[in-house]
């Protein structure tokens, strides 16, 4: 009861703060919705639909026998899990996590394997790293490519670190036959699911964009780090060109922000998978990304 009282008090204080700055909140929501309309929905909707369609049509079963030799020794995950890794790297947050959940729902991977996938398949897309961060912040596509390389390598190293046990398996599963799904039904379900997911994503982007507003007044790298830890897009204008900005950008991209974690929770709803693996994985990836960026900063920014 005491905990509930405290939470209610904090919620009431938050509501009061919103009412006290109603005009600022309105502007923040408008900016966030513009960000969703101009960036989030165009970059995510079709990827969400395509990833769902591929899983429904059996991409996991197709990839399983071909990539088992790589996924199982490195990550202790069935070859079908390569779908989550590939689609996550191409499509960005939270497509890798959503694909892992769908693979688990279809029985292509076990629960333990799906949660291991969550530690390293929920990644930023190359367009954000190369175009938004590289060209936009540092004025260099080359720096963006290095940020992407650091991001991919840190994700793979994170997956290796979390490979753990085999969850009862001592060897890969035998190949399973590809299941046939009616194309029309798979397409309709994919588009409907993508719409639901993108609305949830935009909702969390909007909430955390507004919550990050007070932190934007902080100066220097500390301010950028505080904002980026909460909401990644909001930190982009605060990042500065230079080695320290490069290292911070890599770390923030590896972490993804609290907003991304809640977006991931949204796509994992009713999957039965624990988000704890994703949180731990993103924290570890942020640390590895910072270390790799620090090691390459002299060459990349020199």
Secondary structure, 3 states (H helix, E strand, C coil): CHHHHHHHHHHHHHHHHHHHCHHHHHHHHHHHHHHHHHHHHHHHHHHHHHHHHHHHHCHHHHHHHHHHHHHHHHHCCCHHHHHHHHHHHHHCCCHHHHHHHHHHHHCCCCHHHHHHHHHHCCCCCHHHHHHHHHHHHCCCHHHHHHHHHHHHHHHHHHHHHCCCCCCCCCCCCCCCCCCCCCHHHHHHHHHHHHHHHHHHHHHHHHHHHHHCHHHHHCCHHHHHHHHHHHCHHHHHHHCCCCHHHHHHHHHHHHHCCHHHHHHHHHHCCCCCCCCHHHHHHHHHHHHHHHHHHHHHHHHHHC
